[in-house]
Amino acid sequence: MHSHQNYLQRCIDLARLGAGSVSPNPMVGSVIVCDDKIIGEGYHKVYGQAHAEVNAINQVFETHDNAKELLRRSTIYVNLEPCSHFGKTPPCADLIISNEIPRAVIGCRDPFDQINGKGIEKLRNAGIDVVEGIMTEQCIDLNKRFFTRIQKQRPYIILKWAQTSDGYFAPADRSQKWISSQNAKQLVHRWRTEEDAVLVGKNTALSDNPRLNSREWPGRDPIRIVIDRRLELPENLNVFDQSQDTIIFNEKKTDLVDKIKYLELEDFDNLLPQLIAYQLYLMDIQSLIVEGGAETLNLFIKAGLWDEARVFTGPQNWNSGTPAPKLFGKPGETQTVGPDVLNIWFNKE
């Protein structure tokens, strides 16, 4: 007999297939088991379209002539509490009830106020046996971006930079000089397909002229975000090429020019990272990579406004330059990416 953990792990694996496509919704996978065999499975594929439970139940009907009878003897597994309200789609809890599925094993509750506990309550009131508390930590971790947006009213924030082995971030003259390898660059582009937005400061936009897209990896491009307080950047830079949605935070105007949205912030001198994070929350941007420069990264570090920091250390020694940002403590993960070392910190505060 397979354990609940095995089937919930399958839900998690399925849910990950929706990464980069379902935000601001959570990633959800669902598995339906009858007589210790999986008879249907599915995941939430695209924001606004069918949820995982719908796709799993539909697969049962598509592959079994006696689907109704099988469902009446089945257990449905799902890594996140089924929704109980009408949103973009009808409530999944109602679908489970209408198909008379007698058991549900749920990884964790949905923190969204309109659902939190209500989906489980609806199932139990209909006589469904609901099991909770299995692999809860793993299920929450899977959707840490979603939980952060709902509970903290801000995006999940990832800091990313590369530094030399002697701790320098950029040349002193602000010229462009690569530190990390092609392997690291490709990995960063993959990350961009998985997160909603990527942010740089004015100096980085000017000195590096980045495109901030995911051309090295298949998938969607993130929303580009640039901090340009006085709107001093020249419009021939790549960030103004209208190739993808772009936000320019500034203190002069709010305007929309095709794909470029200018958003005015009232106070650049105080709480700038917090103001940016809250504005992005209001825009349903669920995750953000802050890629530079050093001054911008240090703003977020000083504010304690970050969840992960992904730091590549290359083999070069420069002996001088702009010092890289500093984090205290030990990284939670370390891995090798080509000639570079990738350290990942997690902010526990």
N, C-alpha and C positions, 0 to 999 in steps of 0.2 A: 504494500500500500504506500502510495506517495504521501508525504507529509504536507500539511498546510504550507510550510516554508517553501517547499519546492514549487508549488503552484503560484504562490505569491512572488517568488523570484522570477518566474516566467512572466507574471504581470509586469514586474519592474523592467525586465528585458524588452518586452513589447513596448512599454510606455516610452522608453528611451528613443524608439524609432520616430517619435513625434518631435524630438528636439529641434528647435529652430523653426517649427511650423505651427505650433499651437498657442504660443504666447499671445495675449496674457493669460490664457487658460493654463491649467496644470497639465503635466504629462500623465496620462492614465492608460493602463493596460488592463485587460479583463480576460479571464479564462473560465470556461464552463466545463465541469467535470461530472461524468456519470459513470458509475461502476468503475471508478479508478482510472478512467480514460478521458482524455481531453476530447470533447466533441465539438467545441467551438472556441475561438479566441479572436481578439481584436484589440485595437488601440485607437486612441484619438489621433487622427492623422493631420487634420487641418482646422485651424480656428474657425468656428462658426458652423462646422460640419458635424456629422454624427459622432457621438461620444463612444468610448471604448465598449461599454455594455451593449449599446445598440449594434455595433459591428460584430461583437461576439455572438449575440443572440441571432442576428441575421445569418451568420455563418452556419449555425445549427440548422436553421430552416433551409439553407441552400444545399446542405450536404446530407441531410437525413430526412427520409420520407415520414418517419414517425417522430418528428421534432417535438411536437406538443407533449407526447407521452414521455420522451426522454427528459425534457425540461422539468416535468413534474417530479422527477427523481434525481435532479441534479443539484450541485453546489456551484454557485457563481463566486469567483474570486475577483477582487478588484483592489488595486493598491490605494485608492482614495475613495472615501465615502461617496456613494451615488448621489447625484444632485436630486433635490426635492422640489425645485421651483422651475418655472418657465423662464428660460433665458433665450439664447440663440436657438436652442432645441428643447423639446419637451422633457419633463423630469425622467431620469433613468430609473429612479425608485419605482415610479408608476409602471414602467415597462417590466421590471422584474416581478412586480406584484401581478400584473395582468397575465404574465406567462406562467404563474403559479410555481415559480422556482422556490423550493422549500428552505434552502440554506444559502447564506451569504457569509463569506469570510472577507473582512475589510481590513486593509493594512493600517490606515490612519484616518482620522476625521478630517473633514474639510474645514479650514479656519474661517471661510467666508461666512459672514453673519447670517445670510439667507439660507445656509445649508447646515452649518456646524451642529451636528447631532440630529438635525431634523430629518435627514434622509434615513438614518438608522432608526429613529423613532417611528417613521412611517412604515418601514419594513417590519419592525417588531409588532406594531399595531395590526398589521395584516397577517400576523401569525408566522412570519418567517423567522427561522432560527438564525440569529446574527452572532458571529464570532468576531471579537476584536482583540487587539493587543498582541498580535503576532507580527514580527518584523516591522514594528511601528517606527523605530529609529531609521531603518533603511528607507522606508517609504517617505518619511518626512525629508530625509536628505535628498532623495530623488527630486523633490519639488521645493528645494530650499529657496529658489528664486520666487516662486509663487507665494510661499509662506512669508518671505521677507516683505514682499509688496503688500500683502494683506495685513500683516501684523505690525510692520514698522512704517508703512505708508512711504516707501521709497523703493527704488530698484535694488536688486542684489548687485553689489559693486565689486568688480574685480580690477585690481591694479596690475599693470603689466609693464615691465621694462627689461632692458638688457644692460649689463654692466661688464666692465673688464674685470680680469681677475684681481687687479689692484684697486677696484672700487670706483671706477669713473664711468659716468653716464654718457657724456658727450664731449667733443673737443672744446677747448676754451674759446675758440673763435666762432663757435656755433655752426661750423661747417658740418656737412653730412658725412658720417663715417660709420660703416656698418660694424657692429660688434658680433651679433649672433649669426649663425650659419643659415644656409638655404633650408636645412631640415627644420630649424626653429621657425623660419619665416612661414613655411608651409603649415606648421602646427598652429601658428598664430592666425592664419587665414581660416583654418578649420574652426578655431574658437570663434572667429567673427561670424561664421554661419550659425553658430549655436546661441549667440546672444543677440539682444535686440538693438544695441547701440554701442558705438565706440566714440570716445571723447579725447580731444587733444586741445592744448592751449594755443594761443596765438603764435608764440615763438616756434613751436614745433611745426605748425602749419606753414610758417614762412620759411624756415630753414630746411625742412625735409620735403616740403611740398607733397605730402602723402595723398594717396587716393582713398585710403581707408575702406577698401573693398575686400572681397574674398576671391580674387582672381586665381589664387593658387590652390583653391579647393572648391569642389562643386557645392552649390547651395546658395542661399539668399545672401544679399549684401546687407550689412547692418545699416541702421540710421547713423549718419555722420553728425557729430556734435563738435562745435568749435567754440571756444571762449575767446571773444574778440571785443573787449570792453568798449573801445572807441571806434570800432569798425574801420580799422586801419589796414586790414589785409587787402592786397590787390586782387581784383576779380579775375585775374588770369590764372590763379592757383587752381589746382585740381579739385579742391573741395567745393568750388563754385561751378563745376562743369555740368551740373544738372543731371548727372547720371544716376543719382540715387537721392533719397530723401535726406535733407541736411538741416540742422538746427544751428543757428548762430546766436549764442547768448551775448548780449551787449547791454549798454546803458543808454542807448540813443533812440531805439525805435522797435516797434512790433509791426511786422509786415510779412507778406507772403509773396514770393516771386517764383512762380512755377514750383519746383521741388525744394526751394530754399525758404525756410521759415526763420525770420528774425524775431527773437523773443527778448524783450526788454526786462532787465532785472533792476529793481530800485536801489539796491545797496550792494555794490561790489566790494566794499571795504569790510563788511561784516557778514559772517555766515554764508559765504558764497557757495561752498560745496553743499550746504544744507538747502539753500534756495534752489540750486540746480536739481538736487535729488528730488525735492518735492514737486517741482515743475514736471519732471519726467514721470513721477508717479501719477500726476494728474493726466498725463498723456498716455497712460497705460503702458509705459515702457518698463518692462519687468526686470531687465538685466542690462548692465552697463560695464564695458571695459574702458578703463582710463589708461591711455597709452602714453601720456606725456604732455609736456616735458617734465623735467625734474621739479620745477616750481609748482606745477599743477598737481603732480603726484604728492608732493609734500603738503599741499593744502588739504587733501583728503586724509593723509596720514595724521596730520596734526589734529584734524577734527575727529579722528577715530571713526571716520565714515567709510569703512571698507569691510568686505567680508572675506575676500581672498586676495593674496598677492602672488603673482606668478613671475618669478625673476630668473632670467637667463644669465648665466655667467660664462663669458667667453674666455678663451685661453690667452688673450692679449694682455700685455702690460703697456700702459700709456705713460705712466709716471706723472701725468698732469691732465687737467681738464675739469669739467663740471662734476663734482662728486655725486654719486648715485644716492637716491634716498636710502634711509636706513630703517630697518625693522629690528625690534628687540625679540629675544627668545630664539627658539630653534624652529626651523621649518617643519611642517607636518608631513611633507612628502618631498622626496628627492629622486630625480631620475636623470638619465643621460639622453640628450637629444643631439645626435651627431657629435661634434666636438664640444658642445656646450653642456653645462650642468643646469638643470631646471629645478629650482627650489620653490615650493608652494607653501605659503603661510596661510593660516586660518585665524581670523580675528575672533577671539573668544570673549571679548569684552562686550 
